Structure formats: structure tokens, C-alpha cells
Amino acid sequence: MKKIKYLFEAFLLSVMVLIFKLMPPELASDIGAKIALKIGVKTGASRTALSNIAASFPDLDAKAHEKILLSMWDNLGRVIAEYAHLPVLCDNYCEIENSEILSDLAEKQSPALLIGMHQANWEVAAMSLRRFPGLNVGAVYRAPNNPYADSILQALRDYKKGEPSFAKSTRGMRDMIAHLKNNGQIGLLIDQKYNEGTEALFFGRPAMTSTAYIELARKFDCPIIPVQMERMESCFFKMTIHPPLEINLNVPDEALADTHKMIESWISAKPGEWLWVHKRWKK
């Protein structure tokens, strides 16, 4: 029964991707936003998102919270539609600021951790880093429960056979270590809940967070480079490569607090572009 359900979900996903692929990228992005605004606001995920927004921005009124919620659904609908156009978006719709930091990394052929979060279109960021000349970036991901849907998404992400990607698992961690030993780079999204991690304040509330990127940076003495993604308009993006973080890796709690402050500032600048539907905080 589960297999039939998964196959049906994968079929619907394939049809949706095909429809969006037949459209120009900007039109697909705009229509994706309209669909999400129509449907998303009526789901239970909206209640979770609105609760998270209100708790994170207590100084804003209910009208401002609602505005952020609508912006989030607009962005999320665009992200879903844009899956059909990822390579084109990377090549023609994404400006990379401070690309010399990546060029220097490629020239040195040295390991590094490229950290970001679920903001704007994180898939465009991931693919842009993987396609950057001279780099060997492997992305960390959590596979969906539906294996057929996972295959479709991996194909849309344009993963080639043998190209590094790491599941969130013990084996995935071993593979990451091997990749860094071979002077590869790893892209991680650090804004998700991780129950086996460490408790840290995020927007003033305790949140369980992974310290894997801090532990790996300390083990390999490699830089942690923040990658900030912003949606400028429609499906046009700016990806800012920030200089390596100067944080105390020998005090993980302090390093975690510093990186959380950084991503809090990014979210606060454009709160409608973050994925508020995550159950990020402890109850």
C-alpha cells in the first residue's frame, strides 16, 4: 500500500515538474508563488509558521506577522516551481558576490565548509557552488521518505554518477570526513533542528542544533565560509560569499552562538525568505 502511495506521489511530482519546465523560468516562478499563496495559507504548516514568526518577532504586530507568512509562502511556491529550471537559474539568474573567495579556494585545492540556510532558493545556491570551476563541493541532504520522489529530486539537482552527496547519517559523516581528507569542500544548511545536537539560543529560544560543521572545521583546520542567498526579484538571486568566520572552534557553544547570530541577522533582514514551517524550537 505504501509503495502505491509513493508511486502516486512521484507521478504527481513528475507531472508538476513537466508543467513548470514547459514555462519560462520567470513565469514558472510567478505561478508557483500564486499557487502556494492560494493553498499554503490554509494548511496546518501555516499555523506552525505563524507561531514561529510571532515568537521570533514579538515586537511586531499581528499584521506584520501575517505579511511575513504570506511572503514565506510566496518564496516557497517559487522554490518548488524553480526545481524545473535549476541549471538555467544558476547560469543566468544568479549573481555571485565575492566569487574571488571561491576562486582562491579552488586554486589552493583546500578543504572548506560552506554553510548556509533555507533562505531564498537554497537549491540554486547548492548547485551554483557545485558547478563553480575548480571546486569539488559535496552537499549534505536529508532524503525524503519517498524513494521515488527522492530519485526525481536528485535528477533535478543534476547530480552526476559518482558526484559527492552526503545523507544525514553515520555513514554520511564518514563519507564527509573522507571527502575533506581528499581536499574536497562540503555545503551544509545549519538552520535545521537536530535532536541529537546541542541546545543553543536561536531568536532567544532554545533550539537543538548540530555542531557537525564546527567539529569538522576543528578536526581538519579548515575555514567555515558563510554563503548568503537572497531573492532579488522573481527568480533572480544574489549569492554572497562571506569571508571565513573568525570564531573560537575550541569552544563549540561560543562558535554555535556566533553562527546563530549571523543567520538571525540574515533572516531578520528578509524574514519572508526563510522557511518558517520547520519545527525548529523546543516546546
C-alpha positions as CSV (number, residue, x, y, z in Angstrom):
1,M,0.0,0.0,0.0
2,K,2.8,2.4,0.9
3,K,4.5,1.6,-2.4
4,I,1.4,2.6,-4.3
5,K,1.1,5.8,-2.3
6,Y,4.8,6.6,-3.1
7,L,4.4,5.9,-6.8
8,F,1.3,8.1,-7.0
9,E,3.1,11.0,-5.2
10,A,6.1,10.6,-7.6
11,F,3.8,10.6,-10.6
12,L,2.2,13.9,-9.4
13,L,5.6,15.4,-8.8
14,S,6.8,14.4,-12.3
15,V,3.7,16.0,-13.9
16,M,4.2,19.2,-11.9
17,V,7.8,19.4,-12.9
18,L,7.0,18.8,-16.5
19,I,4.4,21.6,-16.5
20,F,6.7,24.1,-14.9
21,K,9.5,23.0,-17.3
22,L,7.4,24.0,-20.3
23,M,7.2,27.5,-18.9
24,P,9.9,30.2,-19.0
25,P,11.7,30.4,-15.6
26,E,10.1,33.7,-14.5
27,L,6.6,32.6,-15.4
28,A,7.1,29.3,-13.6
29,S,8.3,31.1,-10.5
30,D,5.4,33.6,-10.5
31,I,2.8,30.8,-11.0
32,G,4.4,28.7,-8.2
33,A,4.1,31.7,-5.9
34,K,0.4,32.2,-6.7
35,I,-0.4,28.5,-6.2
36,A,1.4,28.4,-2.8
37,L,-0.3,31.6,-1.6
38,K,-3.7,30.1,-2.5
39,I,-3.1,26.7,-0.9
40,G,-0.3,27.1,1.6
41,V,-2.0,29.6,3.9
42,K,-4.8,27.1,4.5
43,T,-2.6,24.3,5.8
44,G,-1.5,23.3,9.3
45,A,2.0,24.3,8.3
46,S,0.8,27.9,8.2
47,R,-0.1,27.7,11.9
48,T,3.3,26.4,12.8
49,A,5.0,29.1,10.7
50,L,2.9,31.9,12.1
51,S,3.6,30.7,15.7
52,N,7.3,30.7,14.9
53,I,7.2,34.1,13.3
54,A,5.3,35.7,16.3
55,A,7.7,34.2,18.8
56,S,10.7,35.3,16.9
57,F,9.5,38.9,16.3
58,P,7.5,39.7,19.4
59,D,7.9,43.5,18.8
60,L,6.0,43.3,15.5
61,D,2.2,43.3,15.4
62,A,-0.1,40.6,14.0
63,K,-0.4,42.4,10.6
64,A,3.4,42.3,10.2
65,H,3.5,38.6,11.2
66,E,0.9,37.8,8.6
67,K,2.8,39.7,6.0
68,I,5.9,37.6,6.7
69,L,3.8,34.5,6.5
70,L,2.5,35.4,3.0
71,S,6.0,36.3,1.8
72,M,7.2,32.9,3.0
73,W,4.6,31.1,1.0
74,D,5.3,33.3,-2.0
75,N,9.0,32.3,-1.7
76,L,8.3,28.6,-1.1
77,G,6.0,28.3,-4.0
78,R,8.7,29.8,-6.2
79,V,11.3,27.4,-4.9
80,I,9.1,24.4,-5.8
81,A,8.4,25.7,-9.3
82,E,12.1,26.6,-9.8
83,Y,13.2,23.0,-9.4
84,A,12.4,22.5,-13.1
85,H,14.9,25.2,-14.0
86,L,17.8,24.9,-11.6
87,P,20.7,24.8,-14.1
88,V,19.4,27.8,-16.1
89,L,18.8,29.8,-12.9
90,C,22.4,29.1,-11.8
91,D,23.9,30.1,-15.2
92,N,21.7,33.2,-16.0
93,Y,19.8,34.3,-12.9
94,C,22.3,34.1,-10.0
95,E,24.9,36.8,-9.4
96,I,27.8,35.6,-7.1
97,E,29.3,38.4,-5.0
98,N,32.8,37.9,-3.7
99,S,33.4,35.0,-6.0
100,E,37.2,35.5,-5.6
101,I,36.9,33.7,-2.2
102,L,35.7,30.6,-4.1
103,S,38.4,31.1,-6.8
104,D,41.1,31.2,-4.1
105,L,39.7,28.1,-2.5
106,A,39.7,26.3,-5.9
107,E,43.3,27.5,-6.6
108,K,44.6,26.2,-3.3
109,Q,42.6,22.9,-3.6
110,S,41.9,23.0,0.1
111,P,39.1,21.6,2.2
112,A,36.4,24.0,3.4
113,L,32.9,24.1,4.9
114,L,30.4,26.3,3.1
115,I,27.4,27.0,5.4
116,G,24.0,28.4,4.5
117,M,20.4,28.0,5.4
118,H,16.9,27.5,3.9
119,Q,16.5,31.0,2.6
120,A,15.5,32.4,-0.9
121,N,16.3,29.3,-3.1
122,W,18.9,27.2,-1.3
123,E,18.8,24.7,-4.2
124,V,20.2,27.3,-6.6
125,A,22.9,28.1,-4.0
126,A,23.9,24.4,-3.7
127,M,24.0,23.9,-7.5
128,S,25.9,27.1,-8.1
129,L,28.6,26.0,-5.6
130,R,28.8,22.6,-7.1
131,R,29.2,24.0,-10.6
132,F,31.9,26.6,-9.6
133,P,35.1,25.9,-11.6
134,G,37.8,24.0,-9.7
135,L,35.7,23.2,-6.6
136,N,34.6,19.8,-5.5
137,V,31.6,20.6,-3.3
138,G,29.6,17.8,-1.8
139,A,26.1,18.6,-0.4
140,V,24.6,17.3,2.8
141,Y,20.9,16.4,2.4
142,R,18.1,14.6,4.1
143,A,16.4,12.2,1.7
144,P,12.5,12.3,1.7
145,N,10.7,9.2,2.9
146,N,9.5,8.5,-0.7
147,P,12.4,6.9,-2.6
148,Y,10.8,7.6,-6.0
149,A,10.4,11.3,-5.2
150,D,14.0,11.3,-4.0
151,S,15.2,10.0,-7.3
152,I,13.3,12.7,-9.2
153,L,14.7,15.5,-6.9
154,Q,18.2,14.2,-7.2
155,A,17.9,14.2,-11.0
156,L,16.6,17.8,-10.9
157,R,19.6,18.7,-8.7
158,D,21.7,17.4,-11.6
159,Y,23.8,15.0,-9.6
160,K,26.1,13.1,-11.8
161,K,27.1,9.5,-11.1
162,G,29.9,9.5,-8.5
163,E,29.4,13.1,-7.6
164,P,29.6,13.6,-3.8
165,S,26.4,14.0,-1.7
166,F,26.0,13.0,1.9
167,A,23.0,11.7,3.7
168,K,22.4,12.8,7.3
169,S,23.6,9.6,8.9
170,T,26.6,7.9,10.5
171,R,27.7,6.7,7.1
172,G,27.2,10.2,5.7
173,M,29.5,11.6,8.3
174,R,32.2,9.0,7.4
175,D,31.9,10.0,3.8
176,M,32.2,13.7,4.7
177,I,35.4,13.0,6.6
178,A,36.8,11.1,3.6
179,H,35.8,13.9,1.3
180,L,37.6,16.6,3.4
181,K,40.7,14.4,3.6
182,N,40.8,14.5,-0.2
183,N,40.7,18.3,-0.1
184,G,37.0,18.5,-1.1
185,Q,34.5,21.1,0.2
186,I,31.2,20.4,1.8
187,G,28.0,22.5,1.7
188,L,25.7,22.4,4.8
189,L,22.5,24.1,5.8
190,I,22.8,24.8,9.5
191,D,19.3,26.1,10.4
192,Q,17.5,22.8,10.9
193,K,16.5,21.1,14.2
194,Y,18.8,18.2,15.2
195,N,17.6,16.3,18.2
196,E,21.0,14.7,18.9
197,G,22.8,18.0,18.8
198,T,23.4,20.8,21.3
199,E,20.9,23.2,22.7
200,A,21.6,26.8,21.6
201,L,19.6,30.0,21.6
202,F,18.0,30.9,18.3
203,F,15.9,34.1,18.3
204,G,16.0,34.0,22.1
205,R,14.6,30.5,22.4
206,P,16.4,27.1,22.9
207,A,16.8,25.1,19.7
208,M,18.6,21.7,19.3
209,T,21.3,22.3,16.7
210,S,24.0,20.2,15.1
211,T,27.6,21.1,15.8
212,A,29.0,18.9,13.0
213,Y,30.3,21.8,10.9
214,I,32.2,23.1,14.0
215,E,33.6,19.7,14.8
216,L,34.7,19.1,11.2
217,A,36.3,22.5,10.9
218,R,38.3,21.9,14.1
219,K,39.3,18.4,13.0
220,F,40.6,19.5,9.6
221,D,41.6,23.0,10.5
222,C,39.6,24.3,7.5
223,P,37.6,27.5,7.1
224,I,33.9,27.9,7.6
225,I,32.7,30.1,4.8
226,P,29.1,31.6,5.1
227,V,27.1,31.6,1.9
228,Q,24.1,34.0,2.0
229,M,21.3,33.6,-0.6
230,E,18.9,36.4,-1.4
231,R,16.0,36.6,-3.8
232,M,16.2,40.0,-5.6
233,E,13.0,39.7,-7.7
234,S,11.0,36.9,-9.3
235,C,13.7,34.2,-9.9
236,F,16.8,36.5,-9.8
237,F,19.2,35.8,-7.0
238,K,22.3,37.2,-5.3
239,M,24.6,34.7,-3.6
240,T,27.1,36.4,-1.3
241,I,30.2,34.5,-0.3
242,H,31.4,36.0,3.0
243,P,35.0,35.8,4.3
244,P,35.8,32.8,6.5
245,L,34.3,33.1,10.0
246,E,36.6,34.1,12.8
247,I,35.2,32.0,15.7
248,N,36.6,30.0,18.5
249,L,36.3,26.4,17.4
250,N,37.7,25.2,20.7
251,V,34.6,26.5,22.5
252,P,31.7,24.9,20.4
253,D,28.9,26.6,22.4
254,E,30.5,30.0,21.7
255,A,31.1,29.2,18.0
256,L,27.5,28.0,17.7
257,A,26.2,31.2,19.3
258,D,28.2,33.3,16.9
259,T,26.9,31.5,13.8
260,H,23.4,31.6,15.1
261,K,23.7,35.4,15.5
262,M,24.9,35.6,11.9
263,I,21.9,33.7,10.4
264,E,19.5,35.5,12.7
265,S,20.7,38.8,11.1
266,W,20.2,37.3,7.6
267,I,16.7,36.2,8.5
268,S,15.8,39.5,10.2
269,A,16.8,41.4,7.0
270,K,14.5,39.3,4.8
271,P,12.2,37.2,7.1
272,G,9.8,36.3,4.3
273,E,12.5,34.3,2.6
274,W,13.2,31.9,5.4
275,L,11.4,28.5,5.8
276,W,9.4,29.2,9.0
277,V,7.4,25.9,8.7
278,H,10.3,24.0,10.4
279,K,9.5,22.8,13.9
280,R,12.8,24.4,14.8
281,W,12.4,25.1,18.6
282,K,11.9,23.0,21.7
283,K,8.4,23.1,23.0
